[in-house]
């Protein structure tokens, strides 16, 4: 099976998202300041790589980004607030 560039970048993006989450946990749980600094540096690098994947996808037209209206943002906020309250 041959993968397209879009599929490869999408797989990289998904992998970077998971990697960033793991690095966030790693830096939070680091036992020493030195280990925290190393983990945090890796986290920042992964963040930059993830952003580069997004920008590549946008530049290639594989993903579109549009600004949301205030009412759409408020609607999403209210939905998340409700979900959070239901979890309590």
Secondary structure, DSSP 8 states (H G I E B T S, - for coil): ----HHHHHHHHHHHHHHHHHHHHHHHHH-SSHHHHHHHHHHHHHHHHHHHHHHHHHHHHTSS------HHHHHHHHHHHHHHHHHH-
